[in-house]
Amino acid sequence: MIIHDATLPINESLPVWPGDLPVRLTVALQEGGVQVTHLSLSAHTGTHIDAPRHLLGPAAASIDDLDLDLLRGPATLYDLSACPRLDRAVLEQHLGHERPRRLLLRLRAAPMTPESYLRYNALEADAARCLVACGVRLVGIDAPSVDAPDSCDLPIHHALLEAGVIIIENLALDGIAPGEWQCACLPIKLSSADGAPARVLLWC
């Protein structure tokens, strides 16, 4: 069995979205030499899941409302890193007659670095509508947002979340071959939260 950990490690050098608090790890030694690490970070730090509540308001589903059945099972990985545009035509070319329930997209040609964190090709609106129309229920990418970094109205987030599609961002997909995998993506169970860091494993 081949197992890949598609999760970015959480440490203080991990880039975060502009405006988010940086990661802080504080190690305390208590009586008897017991070590306890105190952790401070945004729910959308590193590899994480966006719940509908992230954009659709407090009545929308939170991270602990998500269907666990959608967070595990067969997933298809496409390498789109060489595509200058991520529009409907590109997705349809890759999809063919396939209708994957879970779809992972490699958008970066090289591993993410602090300098390249916000340099990526984002999905276009017609591509998001294509995913919804094809019945995709989970979309994961190796970038910090499904929208462009300069987007204000976040149309891709809205198109996917309003259709009930689960979004995973900041996957570590370099070195993982395109194709069919088994996937497990388990978020921290944060009550009523709009998102949560997650551990994502792929295996076959």
Secondary structure, DSSP 8 states (H G I E B T S, - for coil): --EEE-B----TT----TTS---EEEEEE-GGG-EEEEEE--TTSSSEEE-THHHH-TTS--GGGS-GGGGEEEEEEEE-TT-S-BSHHHHHHHHTT---SEEEEE--SS---TTTTT----B-HHHHHHHHHTT--EEEESSS-SS-TT-SS-HHHHHHHHTT-EEEESB--TT--SEEEEEEEEE---TT-SEEEEEEEEE-
